[in-house]
Amino acid sequence: MKIVLTNDDGFDAPGLKALLAAVQTYADPVIVAPETAQSGVGHQVTTHAPITVKRRAENLYSVGGTPADCVRLALKMIASDAVWVIAGINPGANLGSDIYQSGTVAAAREAAILGYRAMAVSQYIARDCQIDWEITGCCAGEILGMLLDRNLSAGCYWNVNLPHPLDRQSRIRHRFCPPDTNPHRYTYNRDNDIFTYTGTIHERPRDPGRDVAVCFGGEVSISRLAL
């Protein structure tokens, strides 16, 4: 089984390397990822300018475009025989309303639009903590193994968020849940004509049983999103 891997952090990002290690257990991966970091670009696509694609190594391509561009090129030109597209692992959660601005989630959404099975995987980062990518990759591998064999309706895709910090010894729990619909709490600091965003993800509003509360509560949140 061939799987396309991509992200919004660049082809050499540690999260993508962790995802590659996890996926190799289940399939033959082909990486088609942005040349540079594209975090927060959402579902932007390039249609009025040429896109440069470089073959970095066997089954590794960097793209001078967005995550959605990467998926389009992968599925139409590079690896059209792929069965899945998996985007990640993003350093930072993509929960609730984040799914609309996330390049990681947009990559999975683009694959679903094109009729492929897809998922986005992100790692929440707890306050004052660092990601252990080896542990994150192992955790992601367990979830991937479950979801790759699970039925997924056409036009749907998975959004997976791993809790943090992760414990190497404990078996991770997961829950299928809908995305939270609460907006972030944020404001802007003003200095004359300059406005600077200020806010924090850790205190964001959340409803019980939805993805933010599940992930922040120490479980893997798995949401089935539809086009």
N, C-alpha and C positions, 0 to 999 in steps of 0.2 A: 504494500500500500504506500502510495506516495503522498506526502503532506508538504504543503508550502508553509514556511515559517516567515513571519515578518514582524515588524514592531514600529514604534514611532520614535525610538531613541537612537537609531543608527545601527548599521550592520555589524559594528564591533562592540555593541553594548553588552555588559555582563548578564543582563536578564535574558537576552537572546541566546547567549551561550548556555545558560542554565536550562532554557527551554529545549535547545538542541540536544543536550545530554538526556533530558527526560523523554523526548520523543523518539530517540534512536532505539529505544527498547521496543517500540511498537510499529515503527514504519521507516520508510526511506525519506528523509527530509531534504527539501530544497529551500535554501534561504534566499529570499528576494526582499531586501530591506533598504530603507533610505540611506543615502550616502552620508547625510548629516541628521542631527536630531530634529524631529518634527513634532515634538510634544505640543498638544493643544491645538493642532491645526484642524481637528474635526474631520469632516468628510470632504475636504477640499480636493479637487482633481485638476489636472493640467490638461487643457484641451487646445490652447492657443500658442503653445511653445513646444519645441522639441524636448524630449526627455533622454538624458544620457544614461545608458546602462553599461556597467563594467563587470566583466566576469573576473572575480577576484581569485577564485579557486574552483575546483570541481563542486558543483551544486551550491555555489555561493556567488550571488550577484548583488551589487550595490546600485541603487537607482537615484538619480538626481531629481527626485520628486517626493510626493507625499505617500503616506501609508496606503491610501486608496489607489494611487497610481501604481504602487508596487503590486497590489493584488490584481489590478487590471492587466498589467504586463505579464505577471506570472501565469495567470489563468488563460490568457489569450495567446501568448507568444512563447513562454519559457517552459511551463509545466502544465499544459492543458489537460494532461492525464491525471492530475492530482485528484485526490478524493476529499481532502480536508484542507482548510486554511486555519492556522493557529497563530494568533498575534500575541506578542508579549516576550518575556514577562515584564510588565511595566513596573518600574520602581515608584510606587505610589498607587493608591486605590483609584478605581474607576467605578464609583458607586452612585446610585441615584441619578441626579441630574448631570453628573460627570459624563455620562454616556454620550451626551450630545456634543461635547467639546473634545472628547478623547480621540486622538488619532489611532490608538490601539483598538478601541471598539469599532471605529469607522472601518478599519481593515476587515474585521470580521463581518461587519454589515455589508460591505461591498461584495464580499464573497457570497453572502446569502442572496444578494441581488442577482448575482450571476448564476445562481442555482447550485452552489456548492455548500457543503456542510462546513461550519465554521465556529470558532470560539475565540474569545479574548481572555487573557489571563493577566491579572495584576496583583501586586504585592502591596498591601497596606503597610505603611511605616509608622510604628508607634512613636510617640513623642520621645525625643532624645535617644532613639535607638538606631542601629544600623542593620542593614539586611545581610544575613548570612546566605549567600547565593547557593551554596551547596545544599543547605537545609531547604531553602525555598524550592530548588529544583526537584528534590526528592518528594516534597509535598505535592508539587504540581504534577509529578509523574503519577502519583496515586490517583489524583482526580482525573487526569487525562485517561488513564486506563479504564476508568469507569464510564466516562462520557463518550469515548470513542465507540463504545459498543451500545450506547443507549439510543433509542429512537429519537429522531429529530425531524419534525415536520418541515416541509419545504417552506422557504421564506422565514425560517427561524434560525437563531444562533444563540450560543451560550455566552454569558458574561460571568467570569469566575473571579472572585476576589479572595485572596488568602489573608488570614488574620496575622497579627504580629504582636509580640515576638513569637516565633515558632520554637517548639521544644523538640529536640532530636529524638528523645526517648518516648514521647507521648504520641499515641495514635490520634491523628487529626480527625475532628468531626466536621461534617458538612450539612448544609441545609438548603433545600430548594426554596427560593423565596422571590417575591416580586421586588422591583426596584422602588426605593423610597422616592416620594414626590416632593418632599420639603426642599425649599431653596436653601442655599448656603446663607450663613450670617456673615455679611461683609460690609465694608464701607470704603471710603476713600479719604486719604489725608490730602489736604490742599495746601499748596505753597504757591500763592499767586495764581498763575495759569497752569500749574503743574498739579495733576491729580495722581495719587499713588494708591493702588489697591492695598487694602489691609484686611486680613481675615485668617482664620485657622480652621483646618479640616477637623481637628480633634473635638471641637465643641459644636459641630454642625447638628442641627435638629434631626431627629430620627423617630420613626414610628416602630413600635414593637413588631417583630416578625418580618420586617422588610430588610433589604440587603445591608443598609448602613448599620442597623442595630445588630444584625447577625454577625457581620464581619468584625465590628468593634467589640462584640461580645466574645470573640475567640473562636468562632466557627468559620469554615469556608462558606461564603455565600455564592450560590449558583442561581443565576436568573436566566430564564428562557425569554429572550427578546424576540419580537416579531417585527417585520418590515411594516 
